[in-house]
Amino acid sequence: MAADAHAHPFELAQVYGGAEAERRKLNIICAASAWRMEEFLYNERAAAAFPMALCFAVHPQLPAFDSAGGSTAVRDSLLTLERLASEKRIDAVGETGFDLYNEAFLATEKIQDELFEQHLCIAEKYELPLVLHIRRAAQKIFLYAKRLKNISAVVFHSYQGTEGEAASILRRGINAYFSFGTTILLNHKKTMKTCALLDAKRLLFETDAPYQSLRGKTFSSYADINFIIQRAAELRQAAGQSCAPDELETLSSENFYAVYRKRKKE
């Protein structure tokens, strides 16, 4: 079974009604992100029909869209996260983290800091993995290294850092995994190099469906995971690492189950 380490099934279903049928046909397990109860309930139903790891968190971009009652949405979402964690209905806290990509997001940095602290506390309390969204904010992760090393697993969704930064994270004792998506198919040189050189035991792959679409497409889908793994194998082979696509698929699936330990191969 192939593993898609990060997707948004609810949003994907809005643009592609056949997504879950495709996932079953392709035999793909995914980690499903949500921040609203409506999304989570959809994902929970999908997981009952076919294996899926369920994640929940307030996305770090959300405070920037606060003008339409976002503060209430954030508060309600945090309460929902605590409840789902206490009821053991989620497999991870995420995606959470920091996004300092533009001025609008930079303006909410303090709120993002407060949100991350709350998410981290919930992950610690309920012994859950963390799925991180980190954009132009890598320095912040090192501030939390001592606490992150106590988290069972930390997934860097759509990892954009260097191999050296990944090595530095691992040297601090953080049980980190680095997930790569369609950026390695879109000629992002730094990301391609990092994917080629990282220890395979730390690799995950994702579609971020329906986001991060390939050129010529309006959305990404579960089927893209095969193209991503194929490209990753090519990059690693070019870097002198022996790794066929089927071997890489198996390794990344094993890494997925190492993160989501209660999601044994079904």
C-alpha positions in Angstrom: 0.0 0.0 0.0 1.4 3.4 -1.0 1.3 6.2 1.5 0.4 9.8 0.9 1.8 11.7 3.9 -0.4 14.8 3.6 -3.7 15.5 1.9 -6.9 17.4 2.4 -9.7 14.9 1.5 -12.6 17.2 2.2 -11.3 20.0 0.0 -10.3 17.4 -2.7 -13.8 16.1 -2.8 -15.1 19.6 -3.6 -13.2 19.6 -6.9 -13.0 15.9 -7.6 -15.9 13.8 -6.5 -14.2 10.5 -7.4 -11.2 11.0 -5.2 -12.0 8.4 -2.6 -12.9 5.8 -5.2 -9.5 6.6 -6.8 -7.7 6.2 -3.5 -9.3 2.8 -2.9 -8.5 1.6 -6.5 -4.9 2.7 -6.1 -4.6 1.2 -2.6 -3.3 4.4 -1.0 -3.4 5.3 2.7 -3.2 9.0 3.5 -2.8 11.3 6.4 -5.8 13.6 6.3 -5.6 17.2 7.4 -8.6 19.1 8.8 -9.2 22.2 11.0 -13.0 22.3 11.0 -15.4 19.7 12.4 -17.1 19.4 9.0 -13.9 18.5 7.4 -12.9 16.1 10.2 -16.2 14.2 10.1 -15.9 13.7 6.3 -12.4 12.4 6.8 -13.5 10.1 9.6 -16.2 8.6 7.4 -13.7 8.1 4.6 -11.3 6.4 7.1 -14.0 4.0 8.1 -14.3 2.9 4.5 -10.6 2.7 3.7 -7.5 3.3 5.9 -6.6 6.9 6.6 -4.6 8.6 9.4 -6.7 11.5 10.9 -5.1 14.8 11.7 -6.5 18.0 13.2 -5.1 21.5 13.9 -5.6 25.2 13.4 -3.6 26.0 10.2 -1.0 28.8 10.9 -2.4 30.9 8.0 -5.8 31.0 9.6 -5.2 34.1 11.9 -4.4 36.2 8.8 -8.1 35.7 7.6 -9.5 36.9 10.9 -11.8 39.6 9.6 -14.9 37.4 9.2 -15.0 36.1 12.8 -11.8 34.1 12.5 -11.0 34.5 16.2 -14.1 32.5 17.0 -13.2 29.9 14.4 -9.8 29.6 15.9 -11.1 29.2 19.5 -13.7 26.7 18.4 -11.1 24.7 16.4 -8.8 24.5 19.4 -11.6 23.2 21.6 -12.4 20.7 19.0 -8.8 19.6 18.8 -8.6 19.0 22.6 -11.9 17.0 22.5 -10.8 14.8 19.6 -7.5 14.2 21.2 -9.1 13.3 24.5 -11.5 10.9 22.7 -8.6 9.3 20.9 -10.2 10.1 17.5 -7.1 11.6 15.9 -3.7 10.1 14.9 -1.7 13.4 14.9 -1.9 17.1 15.7 -1.4 19.0 12.5 -0.9 20.8 10.4 0.4 23.4 12.8 3.5 25.6 12.8 4.5 28.9 11.3 4.0 30.7 8.1 5.9 33.9 7.6 5.7 33.9 3.8 4.2 37.4 3.3 3.3 40.6 5.2 -0.2 39.4 6.1 1.2 36.2 7.7 4.1 38.1 9.4 1.6 40.4 11.0 0.1 37.4 12.9 3.4 35.9 14.0 2.7 36.4 17.7 -0.7 34.7 17.3 1.0 31.8 15.5 3.4 31.5 18.4 0.6 31.2 20.8 -1.3 28.7 18.7 1.8 26.6 18.2 2.4 26.5 22.0 -1.2 25.3 22.5 -0.9 22.6 19.8 2.4 21.4 21.2 0.9 21.1 24.7 -1.9 19.0 23.3 0.6 16.7 21.4 2.6 16.3 24.6 -0.4 15.7 26.8 -2.0 13.0 24.5 1.3 11.6 23.2 0.5 12.4 19.6 2.8 13.1 16.6 3.0 16.6 15.1 2.6 17.5 11.5 4.3 20.8 10.8 3.7 23.5 8.2 6.9 25.6 8.2 7.3 28.3 5.6 10.1 30.9 5.9 10.2 30.1 9.6 12.8 27.3 10.0 14.6 29.2 12.7 11.6 28.9 15.0 11.8 25.1 15.1 15.2 25.2 16.7 13.7 27.2 19.6 11.4 24.3 20.4 14.0 21.5 19.9 14.1 20.4 23.6 10.3 19.9 23.6 10.0 18.4 20.1 12.5 15.7 21.0 9.9 14.3 23.4 7.2 14.1 20.7 6.8 10.6 19.2 7.3 11.8 15.6 7.5 15.1 13.9 6.5 15.3 10.2 7.8 18.3 8.2 5.0 18.6 5.6 6.2 19.9 2.2 9.7 20.2 3.5 11.6 23.1 1.9 14.8 23.1 3.9 18.3 21.8 3.1 19.8 18.5 3.9 22.0 20.3 6.4 19.0 21.8 8.2 17.4 18.4 8.3 20.6 16.8 9.8 20.7 19.6 12.4 17.1 18.8 13.4 17.9 15.1 13.7 21.1 15.8 15.7 18.9 17.5 18.3 17.2 14.2 19.0 14.0 15.0 17.2 12.4 12.0 15.6 11.8 13.9 12.4 10.5 12.8 9.0 10.6 15.0 5.9 7.8 14.9 3.4 8.2 15.9 -0.3 5.5 16.6 -2.9 5.1 17.9 -6.4 7.8 20.5 -5.9 10.4 17.9 -6.9 8.5 17.6 -10.2 8.5 21.4 -10.7 12.3 22.0 -10.8 12.7 23.3 -7.3 16.5 22.8 -7.2 17.0 23.0 -3.4 14.1 20.7 -2.6 15.2 18.2 -5.3 18.7 18.1 -3.9 17.5 17.6 -0.4 15.2 14.8 -1.4 18.0 13.1 -3.3 20.4 13.1 -0.3 18.3 12.5 2.8 18.4 9.2 4.6 15.6 7.1 3.1 14.5 6.1 6.6 13.4 9.8 7.1 11.5 10.2 3.8 7.8 10.6 3.2 5.9 11.6 0.1 2.7 13.6 -0.3 0.3 15.1 -2.8 -1.1 17.9 -0.5 -4.2 17.2 -2.6 -5.9 19.3 -4.0 -3.2 21.8 -3.5 0.3 21.9 -5.1 -0.9 20.8 -8.5 1.4 19.8 -11.4 1.8 22.1 -14.4 -1.3 21.9 -16.6 -3.5 20.7 -13.8 -5.9 22.7 -11.6 -5.5 20.4 -8.6 -3.4 17.5 -7.3 -4.9 14.1 -6.6 -3.9 10.9 -4.9 -2.7 9.4 -8.3 0.1 12.0 -8.2 1.9 10.1 -5.4 3.2 7.6 -8.0 4.8 10.4 -10.1 6.3 11.9 -7.0 7.9 8.6 -5.8 9.1 7.9 -9.4 10.8 11.3 -9.5 12.3 10.9 -6.1 13.8 7.6 -7.1 15.3 9.1 -10.2 16.8 12.0 -8.2 18.3 9.6 -5.7 19.7 7.3 -8.3 21.3 10.3 -10.0 22.9 11.1 -6.6 24.5 7.7 -6.5 21.9 6.0 -4.3 20.5 2.7 -5.3 16.8 3.0 -4.9 14.1 1.7 -7.4 10.7 3.3 -7.2 9.1 0.2 -5.7 11.7 0.0 -3.0 11.2 3.7 -2.2 7.5 3.2 -2.1 7.9 0.4 0.4 10.4 2.4 2.5 8.2 5.5 2.6 5.2 3.4 3.6 7.2 1.9 6.4 8.1 5.4 7.6 4.4 6.4 7.4 3.5 3.5 9.7 6.4 4.4 12.0 4.8 7.9 12.5 1.2 6.7 12.8 1.9 3.7 14.9 -1.6 2.7 15.7 -2.4 2.6 11.9 -0.9 -0.8 11.4 -1.0 -2.2 7.9 -4.6 -3.2 7.4 
